[in-house]
């Protein structure tokens, strides 16, 4: 796996709030626990888990604003003692209806998941197919939305898989992001490239910075390389100020990977001397590192 793609995958894993186990969830009964938010005490942390015979278990764990747990009496949940607890999580892809008991800021019980029929119809209408139980639950857990699916179709991307949709939704891809990329002249050639763009936070605004220093129409793979190595428009402008203009993207990537910066060149090359080739800069850097 090349370095930019490996970084994109790492960022994707870091961005997805739903564990990989969540994406294998079944539509049967799901056990839940609620407790105080881990980082935000105003939120309620929910954990949803189902044991599968001889196959371990799957879980979805995240923090919720109390308003997302429809029907939950927050004062009773946080008050002393124990009492019945009921709440529902409703999203475009489906809903969880939960009941149990709790108090003192903690609760446990069972839920049942139901996929939204209209959402299932939308998937079929766009040629994506009918989700399995675990896919249906995964789409709900990452809050997949209709407008994202419609935007993908409107931008003429290849038909995504269910797992593609879950990855896109988990990263927060929406119709606006897809449309703005298209207006900037970028429609990655595959859904996987779109996932990679979002995982690396490649935005139209970020792309515009490179246009301003003369790097318009950089291919998508080039943008991924620039972003993965942290190359900025300021880095390029620094080279332009000392006389290196129109450096190819792969050369910029090579220089950055070797930590050959414009400041290093200014220190290594005496004023008034001709600018050395990129190959010579690499030799200067190796000599500098040895001494």
TAVENJO-V49563 format. One line per field, one symbol per residue. ss: DSSP state (H for helix, E for strand, C for the rest). phi: phi as a letter, one per 40 degrees, with the letter a starting at -180 (. if undefined). burial: # if it has 24 or more other ideal C-beta (glycine too) atoms within 12 Angstrom, else .. A space follows every 10 residues. Layout:
ss->???
phi->???
burial->???
//
This chain:
ss->CCHHHHHHHH HHHHHCCCCC CHHHCCCCCE EEEEEECCCC CCCEEEEEEE ECCCCCEEEE EEEECHHHCE CCCHHHHHCC CCEEEEEEEE ECCEEEEEEE EEECCEEEEE EEEEECHHHH HHHHHCCCCC CCHHHHHHHH HCCCCHHHHH HHHHCCCCCC CHHHHHHHHH CCCCHHHHHH HHHCCCCCCC HHHHHHHHHC CCCHHHHHHH HCCCCCCCCH HHHHHHHHCC CCHHHHHHHH HCCCCCCCHH HHHHHHHCCC CHHHHHHHCC CCCCCCCHHH HHHHHHHHHH C
phi->.ccdcccdcc cccccccccd cdcbccccdb cbbbaddcbb cccbcbbbbb cbdgbgabab bacbcdcccc gccccccccc gbacbbabbb bcciabbbaa aaiggbaaib bbcbcccccc ccccccgchb ccdccccccc ccgcbccccc cccccgcdcc cccdcccccc cgcbcccccc ccccgbbdca ccccdcdccc fcbdcccdcc dcbgbcfcdd cccccccccg cbdccccccc cchcbfccdc cdccccccfc bdccccccbd dgcccccddc dccccccccc b
burial->...#..###. ##..#####. #######.## ######.... ...####### .......### ##.#.#.##. .#.#..##.. ....#####. ######.### .#..###### ######..## .##..#.#.. #.######## ######.##. ###.#.#..# ########## ####..##.# #..#.###.. ########## ##.#.##.## ..#.#..#.# #########. #.#.##.##. .#.#..#.#. ###.##...# ##.##..##. ....#..... #..##..... .
//
